[in-house]
Amino acid sequence: MSALICGSIAYDTIMVFHDRFKNHILPEQVHILNVSFLVPDMRREFGGCAGNIAYNLKLLGGNPLPMATVGRDFDPYAQWMGQCGIDMSHIKVLEDTYTAQAFITTDQDDNQITAFHPGAMSFAHENKVGDAGGATLGIVAPDGRDGMIEHAEQFAEAGTPFIFDPGQGMPMFDGNDLTHFIDLAAWVTVNDYEAQLLEERTGLAPHEIAERVEALIVTRGGNGSLIYTKQHRIEVPVVPVEEMHDPTGCGDAYRAGLLYGLMNGLDWETTGRVASLMGAIKIQHHGTQNHRFSFDEFKNRFHKAFGYHM
């Protein structure tokens, strides 16, 4: 089985400011803001929702098919994906633009200032779901607005069940748009903040959304996650970790766990726990694609965390 992962591929440039923004940004002077931060620590990471989800699903032994638009600077990322054994046949390179890029500056209080350049992501609609034959399910993750709309409709027209994951793309859509996505999707996944926005914009409570799809999954950070089906609300526990280094990309790791469970016919209790463990493994590492494990190591950790074999 394979999963078509529609979403962004991006470079994340992460810089660390060894002070606090609040010591340099004066509230009474924000109307004439002109500040500069010295950032001696910097790293460049491979990111983007499609890239992150594909990486994590590959670690689990799945067959991810990322579908995205990238720019002329994609070569280093392509080499990395090749090393990871990820199929790139549905990644379209546009030579007249750059790959999407996020420039993130973090201070000592873990506050962040981010600038995002969408670049090639804005042309995601140039890819067509129908060009990727053989996918048994899919996900519409944050991407260019037109791409998200068209890919959801193309999945539905093809009869391919998919997860709708609005994520940071939520502000691009009004209530009617979001309701349309829900009605097309088989599953919807959001974090707790996005769940509130989704309810406000659509007027649909979680149990009402669950009536329209096979399941609504709501992640709640350190409080675990909730899976709403038509019959039940399942509480998924969080997996304790000794050290938390970086939450960036935990949601994408979780979604890879969901895809793995769906692809392998696991029940929701186990699927949620696979996803929860994926998020826990990711948070112990900086960056979104720097964690590694064998599938046997994952199964052993799953048994240790939950007391049964997956």
N, C-alpha and C positions, 0 to 999 in steps of 0.2 A: 504494500500500500504506500501511496505517496501523498504528500500534502503540498498544495500550491500556496505559497506564502506571499501575498500581495502586500507590499509596504515599502518603507524607505530603506535605503542603504546610505550611510553617512559616515563621515569622519568626525570624531569628537576630539577637539583640542581642549585639554583640561589644564588650567593654570591655578596655582595656589598663591593667595595673597596672605603673607604672614602677619596679618593684623586684622582689624575688624572694620568692615565698611562703615559702620556707624560712627567711627572716629574720624572719618574723612568726608562723609556726606552730611552736610548740615541741613536739617529740615527747613530752616527759614531761608535757605539759599538754593533750593532745588530749582527755582525758576531761572537761575543762571548757572546751572550745573556744568562744571568743567573740572573733572578730576582725572587723575592718572594713578594707576596702581602698579607698583613694582612686583612682578610675579617671577621670582627666581626658579620656581619649580614648574615644569611644563611637561606634559606627555600627550602623545597623539594616539588615540585608540580607534579601532574599527567598531562602528556602531550602526545605528539605524535599526528600526524595528524588524524589518525583514531579515537583515543580516544577523541580528541577535537571536531571533527565534530559530532561524535555520541552524545556527551554530549549536544551540542547545538541543534541538531535536536530533541533530547528527550525533551528539554525545550519547543520547539515549538509544542510538541504533536505528533511528527513524530515517526516512528518505525524504528530506526537505527539497522543495523546488522553489527557491526564492524568485519572485517576479518583481523587477524594479527597473527604474531608469537611472543611469549614472553618467558621470561626465568624463572628460578626457584625462582626468587625473586618477582614474580607477585602477591603474595597473598594480600598485602596492596591495590594494584590497583584493584584487583578483588573484594575486600570487598567494595571499593568505587563505582565501577560500579554496584554492586548488590544493594547498597543503592539508586542509581539513577534509578534503574529499567531497565538497559541496558542489552540486550540479549548478552550472552558471548559464545553462542554455536559454533561460528566459530572462536574462539580465541584458538590457539594451543600453549600449554605450552611445551617448550623444557627444560628438566631438566639439560642438560649439558652446559648451557650458561646463560648469564644474559639478562634481558630485556634491550632494547636500552636505553642509558642514555646520557643526555647532561649536561655538567658542564659549567655553564655560570658565568663569573665574569664581573660585570658592574662597571664603575667608575663614578665620579661625573658629567662627561660630557655625560653620557649615551653611551659611547663607550663600546664595549663588546669584550671579549676574550672567545671563546667557544672551548671546547674539546668535541667531540662526539664519543661515543662508540656504534657501530651498534648492537653488540650482536645478539640476536635472530632475529632481523629484516633482517639479511642477508639470512635467510632461509624462507622468505616470500613465495617463489615459492612452498613450500611444501603444502600450502593451495590451493585449487582448487575452482574456482567460481562455478563449477557444483555441488559442495557439498552443496551449499546454495540455495536450491530450493525455489521458491516463491518470490524472489526479483524482483520488477518491474523496477528498474533502479539501477545504481551503480555509483561509483566514483573510479578512480584510482588516489590515492593521493601519495605523496612521501613515498617510501618504499625501500626495497631491489631492485636492478636493475633487476634481473631475475624475481622477483615477479611482478614488474610493467609491464614488457613486456608480461609475460604469462597471467596475469589477464586481460589485455586489449584484448589480442587475444581470451581469453575464453569468455569474455563478448560478443565480436563480433560474435563468433561462436554460442553462445546461443541466439543471437538476442536480447540481453538486452541492451538498450541504456545506455551510461555511460558518465560521465564527465571525461575528462583528465585534471589533475591538477599536472603538473610537479614540481612546487615549487622548493624547495632546491635540488631536485633530477635532475634538469636541467643539471648540469655539467656531469652527467653520460652518456648523450646521444648526438650523433652527429646529423647532419641535416637529414640524411636518417631515423634514428630512430624516430626523432620527427615528420617527415612527415608521417611515418607509423602510429604513435599514432593518429595524426590528422585524417587520413583517416579511422581509426577504430572507433573514438569517435563520439558521437552525439553533444557534447559540449566541449569547451576548456576554461579553466579559468587560468589566470596568473595575476601577478601584473605588473605595468608599466615597471619595470626593466627587468623582465622575458620576457615581450612582445618584448622588444628590442633584447634580446638574441635569442628569438624564430625566429624573423624576420631575424636576421643575419645568423643563422644556417640553416634555411630552404629556405631562399630567398623569403619567402612569406610575403607580407604586410598584415595588419589586415583584409582588405576587401577581400583579396584573401583566407585567412584562413576561413573567414566567408562563402565563396562560397562552402567550402568543408564540413562544419558542419552546424548544426542548429543555433548555436550562438557561438561567441567568446566574453568572458567577461574579461575586463581588469580593475583591481582595481588600483586606483591612490591615495591611502592614503587620505589626507585631501582635495583632489580635487574631491572626489567622484569616480564614476566608469563609464565605457563605455560598452555598450552591442552592438556588431555588429551582425546583422542578414543579410540575403541575400538582404533584401529590405531597411533596416534602420540602422542608428547609433543612439542609445538611450543614452542620458545623464542622469545618476542617481545621484542625489544630495547627498552630505554628510549630516549626521545628526549632528548638533552642540552639543557639550557636555560641561559641566561646568568644569570638571577636566579630564585630561588625565593621567592615572596612569601607564599603561603598554600596549604597542602595541602587545606584544607577543600573538599569537593566534587569532588576529583579522581576519586574512585571513581565518582561519578555521571556525570561527563563520560566516563569510560572506558566505562561501561555504555551510554551513548548511542551511542558508537562501535560497540559490539557490535550494538546494535539496527540501526544503519545497515547494517552488513555483512550481517546476516541478511536484512534487508528487500530488499537489492539482490543477493543471491546471490553475494557475494564469498567466496573461499576463506578458510580460517582464518588463513593467514599474513597476508593483506591485512587481514582483519577485525581481527585483533589489533593490527596496526600503525596502523590508523585509530583504534582505541581508545586506543592508547599515545600517539599524537600529541594526541588530545583532552585527555588528562590533562596532558600537557606544557604545552599552551596555557593550561589552567586554572590551573596552579600558578604561573604568572607574574603572576597578578592576585589582588588581595584580594577576598574574597567569592566567592560561588558562581555569580553570574550577571552579572559585570561585564566579561567578555571578549567580544570581537566579532571577526568575520572574515567575508569573503565566501567563497563556495565555491571560487572560482578561487584565492584566497589560500591556502585550505586545501590544494588540490590541488598548488599550487606548493611549499608547505612539505613536503608528503608526498614529493614527488619529490626534493627536496633532502635530506630525512632518510634516505630508503631507496633512492634510486637508480633507482626505476621509477615509472611512472604507475599510480595506483589505478584 
